[in-house]
Every structure is written in C-alpha cells, then in structure tokens.
Amino acid sequence: MKKISILLSALLLAFATVNAQYYQIPNPNANTNPGGLNNDDEYPVGGGLAATWTTIHNPSASPSWSPVQNVPFSFTFNGAAVTSYKVSNSGVLTFNSGTVLPAPSFTKAALPDVSIPDNSVCIWGLGGIGANDYVVTKTFGTSPNRQHWIQFSSYGYGTVASDGSNFCYWSIVLEEGTNRVHIVDNRTGGYANTKSVSAGLQFSSASAISVPTSPNLNALAGGDPTPADNTFYTFVPGTQPNYDMSVTQITTNNYLGAGNVNITGVIRNLGAQAITSLTMNYKINGGAAVSAPLTGLNIAPFATYNFTHPTPWNATIGSHSIECYATNLNGNNPDANPQDDSKTKQVSVMSELVQRKPLFEIFSSSTCGPCRPGNENYKAVVSAFPAADFVNVKYQQDFPGTGDPYCTTEAVNRRAYYAINSIPRMEIDGGWDGNASNFTAALYNAARAVPANFKLEGTYGVDNKTVNTKVKFSPLFNAVGAKLYVAVLEKRTTANVKSNGETEFFDVMKKMLPNENGTNVPNVAIGNWDSISLSWEFKGNYRLPANGTTAERINHNTEHSIEEFTDLYVIAWIQGADKQVYQAVNLTSLTPVGTEDFSQSIKNISVYPNPASDVITVDLNMKDADKIMATLVDVQGNIVESKTTNTTIGNNKISFNTSSIAAGVYHIMLFDSKNNSSVHRVVVQH
C-alpha cells in the first residue's frame, strides 16, 4: 500500500508539472521593472503614489476579497482566456472570480494548497491590515504591448501591519500579447529578511509552480522608491525553448562625443541550450544592420554575457536610437521568442565632451524630523569633494505641520514640478529621486561621470539689495525646449529653527530669477555662445515668517527674508523638457566673498605687472597644497579665461595671456577648494 501511495504521489507531481504549462525565468536583482514600462515611484496611497493608480482593496483586519476587476486586454492563463480577477489582502490574485472559497489566511504555506482557489497568482503571506495597506492597479503602455499592474502598496506581512519603518511593496503584472505573469519585488523597509512569502502560480489543489525558496522567499529589493533596486520573477506559458536570447541592456553611454563609439550591452540566455556562438547586430535610427560574429562563448541557460560589438559606430552630432539584437544562435538556430530579442536606447552625441557639474536639489523643512539626518548625510558626502565641482540648493517646504519659515511659493512650486509629495527628497540632475539619507559618494561620482550637454558659465554681483546676473551658454548637441533656471541662495541661515533639531541651514533658496518657471533658452547653433542677464531687487524690510503656510510666506514684492546680503550667492542650470539637467554652475562673484579665509592656506598673493600688456601673472605663496581656480573677467561680467591649478606648498604661478584682449579694466578672481575667494583689479594697456 505504501508503494502505491508513493507511486500516486509521483504521478500527481508529474501531472502538476505537465499541467502547469509554464516555465520560470528568475530575474534576481534586475534593478528595473519587467519591460521598463512602469517607472512610477513606489509610495503609499495618500503619501505620494501617483493619482493615476486606482484603489481596489482597502485595509482589513481579516482576510477578504476585493470586488471583481476586469482584465483590460485579452489575456490567457494556463491555456484558457480570462477576463476578470479578484485579489485578497493576504496576497492572492485569482482568475476564478466566481469561487466560493474564503480569502486565504494571512498564514502562508507551500503551493499547491487547498485554501488557494484554482487559477491563482500568489504572493501569499502578505498582510493588508495597516492604515496604508492598499491594493492598487494601473495599466501601462499601449496596445498590443500593455502591462496591467496589481500592486500591494505599503503592505505588512501576515498579521504584522506596516508602519513608518516596516513596509513592503510587491506586484503582480499581467502582460498583453505574451500572456506572461510577473511577480515583482518592488520595495522593502525595516523587515531585513525577517518575513517571507510563498510566490508562484497555482492551477489546482494538486498543481502549481513556485519561485525557488518559497514558501520562504525573502524580499531582495531595498528602500529605493524607484525601480532601480527591483527584482522580479517571470512565468512564461509553454515549455522552455532550446534557443532564446534576449538583449537586456545597452550599456553604451547616454551622452557621447562624436567619432568612433563602441556599442556595448548585456545579453541573456533564456533558452535551455548553452550558447557558444551568435551574430551580434545593431541598427542606428532604424537603418541597415551592422552584424558581426561572436565565437568561443559559453553562455549557460539564464546566464548573462557582456558584449562589445566588433564594429564601432561612427557617431555624428545629434540624438540617435541604438537597437541591438542577436541572431544565428549556435549556427543558424532561430530565436524562439523574438518579442524579447532586442533592446533600444536613445543617446545624445555632443560636439565635445565637457565635465559635468551635477545639480543636487534637496527638498527639506525645519519641521521634518527625517530631514535632519538626510541633510547631515548629504553634507558629509559632499564635504569630501571640492565645492566648485558641484552645485546644490535647498528648497524649504510648507510641511509637515505648518512648515519651514523660509518656505516660499517658488520652493513649493518647484516641488510640484517634480511631482514630489513627501520629504525629505533629493533630485540629482532631474533624474535620481530619493532620500538624501541614501545619497552616497558612488552616486556623486556617477553624476560627475556623465558628460555635460552645455557649456555654462556666468557671473553675479550684489549691489546693496540688488542681485545682477549674467549667464553664458553654448549647446553641445541639438537642444530643443531647454530652460535656464537661476536661483539666489543664502549660504547659511539660523533664524528658521523649528522642531527637527537643526540649528543652521545651508544653501537655502531665497529667490528664483525671474521665478520658478525659468527662462526659455533661445536656439543657438552648436558651439556658439549666447547669454541671458537677469536681476532682482529685494524690496522692503526683513521679516521672519512664523511658519511656511501660504498666509505667512514672504511677499517678494514688498519684503524679504535675507539674514545677510553678504552671504548671498547665485547658481544656474539648464534643464530639458524631460526634466533632465544638462549642466549646472556656481556663478562667479564680482565682489570678494570670505577673502580673509584665504589667509588660512595662502601666505601672500601678488598680481603683476599691473598695468599689464602681454602677460599678467598671479603669484601664490601657499601654506598648504590646494586646488585654486583663477578667472579673468571683464567689467561687463564676461569670463575671458578660467584656469584651475593644483598648487603645492610654497610659490606657485598662474599666468594669463593678455596680448589679444582689448585694453581696459579687468578683475582676476581666485577661489580655493572651500570656495573662499579673492578679487584683484587689473588694467590692460597696449
């Protein structure tokens, strides 16, 4: 009898495997979402999730089903067409929407399980019982390549509710056309692998396919609210083909210099046979394929391979699309799933490669407890780098509570520009979006490594309460729809202390010129220069608002909140219509700022001859080695020439050739690595 039972169990297992008609593609640490269609941030309903999501299930202390929902496109599950589904707050979606089974309990188990309805997708073991624990849905893409997302937003596990420190986000994704099902591990905070789920597809009480390690599958995603740390598991209808090669990433830089460019990327073997040879192809702007064989490979099933196409692309200035795909797998074998063969990437080719100064925008408030560690972490990271190599700005906000006294309407509108609904938040060049507490030196270096799209420079002067600026720019590619933003910052403020323990605040935005909407950048030929001049007079007297509410905010037409006009400085950046920052700059002051601080590192500064004819020399007697930037500026604020020198202890010289510039009055401006400055008036005579 025992032998019969064992045989029956084996037959049931074999039946389950055959009946499943799916195979699984693991995508651990994918660092993206499947297909790249969903790039929305992962925040709780009411606290930042985009309004385009629809809530279908509210928190409930007991396991319960949602109302029946419609699948928004034709979809087949386990060989049969399905048109509707419902979801439990314990992490189960079933296409058997007419089932009379109660919602599965919050206690997970291995699949298959008799408490799970037939034809279900499981992330079983979640617990939607907390205040922010919702099930939400959204459809991405266009027909016939859409994805329908069902997201468990800000959930807990089992009977443990989410709170401010412990939460998880998982999603079930139905994919049009391919009939694939993805289980996405979106975001986790606080649990640190102390909770787990049973993930997979159940077809009947005797047939299922699970993600390995289920029912003890731990989350791999971290706390990043973007797809940058996401993991997912894909269930593909049918049996695994022998040959299926997918390009998962094109790693060629987004911004390139003209000339020969290597086309690089990552391919993944999704087939059952190891790949020993293939033909790698790329197309530029949909043109003719450039093909070359790659031999001597050994790409195991589900393994990846980093490729470099043997034939470089002769890149020309402008915006281009690169498409990559593989053919002729192990000879002439065709790819069984051509829908995921290729990857396309947009790149910009510039006339020359120019060093980027990244823009770090931080949204903060003196009433926001988590903002303090975020600001402290940011300061600790950037303090290791020269202040002249990056640009930063703090926008004080009107919440939580009544908000920061130095909140301005321009700062609130800048927050709306990025659709930010929670703080602390930080934007890097209009792209990376996260908490300043998660900012790292690696993120800093990655931002610096991206070439700039514009040359950008400029000057400013503070005359009593009037700030005058002149910004010069030169595009390095065909820029359309770009805007120039200029902001007046106060280096250090102390009067806006509130409840979060901060007693001083740095780089606080006080006014944007002319306002937060910026100025349209005129069309300028690549390599040519143009300029925009802006000014603002701070009117009336100083007032310290009680808080950041609308009624209390400074009216720039009649008053100001500048603590020290000598502490003002100006930054500028150019930003595209897609919010990408092309280049940023700390404008050069036409008046000395902190000149006395130079005495800490410099014994003596001499500028000679003065008047000068052909050459003028700056002699620096240094106490300590430092990075010194010297800039020659005319009386209109135009930068004639700028040089950066790594000085050593003792005498150092920086020279400017003045033989070809017009006679007149100029200024030589010196900056050290801490942004202390010294200005020297010189005369050029011929």
C-alpha positions, -999 to 999 in steps of 0.1 A, spaced: 0 0 0 29 23 8 44 17 -26 11 26 -42 9 58 -23 44 68 -33 37 60 -69 4 80 -68 24 110 -53 49 108 -80 22 107 -107 5 137 -91 38 156 -91 44 147 -128 8 157 -136 13 190 -118 45 197 -138 28 189 -172 -4 207 -164 14 238 -153 25 246 -189 48 274 -177 85 278 -171 101 304 -149 127 330 -156 144 343 -125 154 379 -125 171 385 -91 185 420 -86 172 430 -120 173 467 -109 144 475 -132 108 466 -138 98 440 -164 97 456 -199 106 491 -184 70 503 -189 64 512 -152 87 539 -139 63 553 -112 76 559 -77 66 534 -50 49 554 -23 18 546 -2 -16 558 -13 -22 593 0 15 598 6 29 600 -29 16 573 -52 6 588 -85 -31 597 -88 -33 576 -119 -34 544 -98 -68 530 -88 -75 515 -53 -94 482 -55 -89 469 -19 -88 488 14 -71 477 46 -89 450 65 -81 433 98 -94 399 83 -86 382 51 -110 394 24 -115 395 -14 -117 427 -34 -146 433 -58 -142 416 -91 -120 435 -115 -118 434 -153 -86 425 -172 -82 455 -196 -70 434 -225 -72 398 -239 -52 375 -216 -48 338 -214 -39 320 -181 -30 283 -182 -43 279 -217 -77 295 -211 -89 330 -217 -96 350 -186 -115 384 -184 -117 392 -147 -100 386 -113 -102 395 -76 -75 400 -50 -72 391 -14 -54 413 12 -33 382 20 -15 384 -13 -35 361 -37 -50 371 -71 -74 346 -85 -89 344 -120 -116 321 -106 -136 352 -96 -168 332 -90 -151 310 -64 -169 305 -31 -137 298 -12 -130 323 15 -100 346 12 -68 327 21 -55 333 56 -25 356 64 -5 324 72 13 312 41 22 276 31 38 258 2 20 256 -31 -3 239 -41 -26 244 -11 -63 235 -8 -71 270 6 -60 287 -27 -86 288 -55 -78 273 -88 -60 295 -114 -44 319 -89 -12 340 -87 2 341 -52 24 364 -32 9 346 -2 18 357 33 13 394 28 -9 412 53 -30 442 42 -43 453 76 -24 486 83 -36 522 77 -18 525 43 -21 489 32 -40 492 -1 -42 471 -33 -39 494 -63 -39 489 -101 -27 507 -132 -22 498 -169 10 509 -186 19 510 -223 -2 509 -255 -19 481 -273 -8 455 -281 20 457 -256 4 467 -224 10 456 -188 -17 456 -161 -1 461 -126 -18 449 -94 4 464 -65 3 456 -28 11 491 -16 29 497 17 19 462 30 30 443 60 35 405 63 9 382 78 -8 398 108 21 423 112 9 457 98 31 481 80 42 512 99 66 541 92 97 519 95 84 485 83 67 481 49 68 461 17 57 465 -19 50 435 -42 32 435 -75 15 410 -99 19 420 -136 -2 406 -165 14 412 -198 -6 416 -230 5 396 -261 29 373 -243 5 362 -216 33 363 -192 29 368 -155 55 387 -135 58 388 -97 77 419 -88 95 426 -56 93 464 -55 104 478 -22 111 468 14 118 488 45 127 477 80 119 439 78 155 429 68 146 394 57 126 387 88 95 380 68 88 359 36 62 349 11 50 319 -9 52 331 -45 41 313 -77 11 301 -98 -15 276 -86 -36 259 -112 -54 234 -89 -51 220 -55 -26 195 -69 -8 216 -95 14 247 -90 48 262 -99 66 282 -73 96 306 -71 125 287 -56 128 290 -17 90 295 -15 72 295 9 102 313 25 110 337 -3 126 368 12 124 403 -5 156 414 -23 145 450 -31 157 477 -8 141 510 2 146 529 -31 112 542 -42 123 539 -79 126 506 -99 164 509 -95 166 481 -69 136 460 -81 136 422 -86 111 401 -105 101 366 -114 86 358 -148 63 329 -156 62 321 -194 35 300 -209 47 268 -226 80 249 -223 114 264 -222 128 265 -258 163 255 -267 172 289 -281 160 322 -267 185 351 -265 175 385 -251 193 418 -250 186 430 -215 207 462 -215 226 485 -238 254 499 -217 268 525 -242 268 559 -225 237 581 -229 259 610 -238 288 606 -263 314 626 -282 313 625 -320 335 598 -337 340 561 -332 318 547 -304 318 511 -291 283 496 -289 282 476 -257 255 458 -237 243 427 -219 226 396 -234 210 368 -215 204 332 -225 168 323 -218 169 290 -236 177 255 -224 209 252 -245 242 268 -237 252 294 -264 287 290 -279 283 314 -308 260 341 -322 258 370 -345 255 404 -328 237 431 -346 230 468 -341 210 494 -360 212 532 -358 180 551 -362 164 520 -378 189 518 -406 208 489 -420 220 463 -395 257 462 -387 265 425 -380 295 406 -366 300 370 -353 309 364 -316 325 330 -311 342 310 -283 313 317 -260 298 296 -232 266 313 -220 248 288 -198 209 289 -195 198 320 -177 234 334 -176 244 368 -190 272 379 -212 287 415 -216 292 421 -253 312 447 -272 303 448 -309 335 444 -330 325 472 -354 324 507 -338 297 532 -348 309 565 -364 286 587 -343 275 621 -356 262 651 -335 225 648 -326 200 624 -310 201 588 -321 184 555 -313 205 523 -310 189 489 -314 208 457 -305 198 420 -310 213 386 -315 208 361 -343 223 328 -356 224 311 -322 249 282 -323 249 284 -360 216 290 -378 192 283 -350 164 309 -348 153 326 -316 121 310 -303 107 342 -286 115 371 -309 93 395 -289 121 400 -263 151 397 -286 160 434 -290 167 465 -268 166 501 -280 183 531 -263 183 568 -271 216 586 -270 228 621 -275 261 628 -294 278 661 -285 303 682 -303 328 677 -275 329 661 -240 327 686 -212 329 679 -175 295 680 -158 288 698 -125 259 679 -112 229 697 -96 217 683 -62 183 696 -53 171 689 -17 136 693 -5 136 698 32 120 715 62 129 725 97 97 708 109 107 674 93 124 650 116 139 627 89 151 658 70 178 664 96 197 631 91 192 635 53 208 669 54 236 657 76 244 627 54 243 649 23 268 673 38 291 645 50 292 630 14 299 663 -5 324 676 21 349 651 6 348 668 -28 358 703 -40 329 727 -36 335 741 -71 328 707 -87 291 705 -79 260 727 -74 234 724 -47 202 740 -35 178 735 -6 141 742 -10 125 747 24 89 733 24 55 741 39 50 707 57 50 686 79 29 707 103 30 743 95 63 740 77 96 760 75 95 798 80 117 802 49 94 782 27 85 802 -5 58 797 -31 86 792 -56 100 764 -35 66 747 -32 61 750 -70 95 735 -76 84 706 -56 53 703 -78 75 704 -109 89 670 -98 55 658 -85 70 653 -51 46 645 -23 69 636 6 101 649 22 130 645 26 135 642 -11 165 647 -33 169 650 -71 202 645 -89 203 663 -123 165 659 -125 168 621 -127 177 602 -95 150 607 -70 153 596 -34 161 604 2 192 624 9 199 598 36 205 574 8 229 597 -11 264 582 -14 298 590 -29 291 565 -56 260 584 -66 281 616 -66 308 601 -88 282 586 -112 266 620 -117 300 636 -123 309 609 -148 280 618 -172 292 644 -198 275 678 -198 252 688 -227 260 725 -224 289 747 -216 277 771 -189 294 799 -171 284 833 -156 288 860 -130 268 878 -104 271 909 -83 253 921 -52 248 958 -51 232 968 -18 199 947 -21 201 942 -59 214 909 -74 226 912 -111 234 880 -130 248 872 -165 247 836 -177 265 824 -208 257 791 -225 268 771 -255 250 739 -266 269 707 -273 240 690 -291 207 699 -307 188 711 -277 151 718 -281 128 732 -253 156 738 -228 151 764 -200 176 784 -179 169 784 -141 187 809 -119 184 808 -81 197 832 -54 208 813 -23 218 823 12 248 803 22 238 798 59 207 807 78 198 803 115 166 822 121 143 794 107 149 769 135 118 749 144 112 714 157 137 689 140 168 698 159 186 716 131 201 749 142 217 761 110 207 756 74 229 758 43 223 768 7 187 779 12 169 791 -19 156 827 -13 145 838 -49 144 823 -84 150 846 -113 127 857 -127 107 829 -109 104 791 -107 93 788 -143 127 797 -156 136 814 -190 134 797 -224 168 792 -239 170 806 -274 181 783 -302 218 786 -306 240 767 -331 262 740 -316 295 755 -305 281 791 -305 276 812 -273 246 833 -261 238 849 -228 208 858 -206 210 886 -180 186 887 -150 184 908 -119 163 912 -88 160 939 -61 150 925 -27 124 951 -17 112 964 17 125 951 51 134 918 66 106 897 81 108 863 98 76 844 89 61 824 117 59 793 95 56 781 59 18 784 55 5 804 25 -6 833 46 28 836 63 51 834 33 72 863 22 57 886 -5 87 893 -27 71 925 -40 72 942 -6 96 923 18 124 898 21 138 872 44 176 877 37 195 874 70 228 886 55 231 901 20 269 895 22 261 857 24 242 855 -9 254 836 -39 238 826 -72 236 793 -91 222 785 -126 213 754 -146 198 744 -179 171 718 -179 154 700 -207 116 695 -212 121 659 -198 134 675 -166 170 663 -173 196 688 -161 221 695 -189 246 714 -169 248 735 -137 272 762 -125 280 782 -94 281 817 -108 313 837 -102 310 866 -78 322 900 -90 327 910 -53 350 894 -28 334 868 -6 353 855 25 386 870 14 400 868 49 397 830 49 424 827 22 449 835 50 444 800 63 461 785 33 479 813 15 507 835 28 507 860 1 491 869 -33 508 891 -59 494 902 -92 519 917 -117 527 937 -138 497 960 -132 491 976 -157 499 947 -180 505 944 -217 511 909 -229 510 887 -198 497 891 -163 509 867 -135 493 857 -102 520 847 -77 506 825 -49 528 817 -18 509 787 -4 509 774 32 491 742 21 486 724 -12 451 733 -26 431 734 -58 429 771 -70 407 784 -97 417 817 -113 392 836 -136 398 867 -157 366 887 -160 359 920 -179 339 948 -164 307 936 -180 310 903 -162 321 882 -192 346 854 -184 376 859 -206 395 829 -194 394 805 -165 422 782 -152 424 756 -124 457 747 -108 467 721 -82 491 741 -61 519 729 -38 534 744 -7 555 774 -15 555 796 -46 531 789 -75 523 809 -106 492 813 -128 496 834 -159 471 849 -184 480 860 -220 465 895 -223 481 904 -257 450 897 -277 423 912 -254 411 947 -255 427 974 -233 407 982 -202 398 973 -166 395 936 -157 393 915 -125 412 884 -116 391 862 -92 406 835 -72 388 806 -55 401 778 -33 386 744 -28 364 757 0 350 784 -23 368 812 -4 375 840 -29 397 870 -35 392 896 -63 420 917 -78 415 947 -101 440 949 -131 444 971 -160 455 960 -195 473 985 -217 488 980 -252 
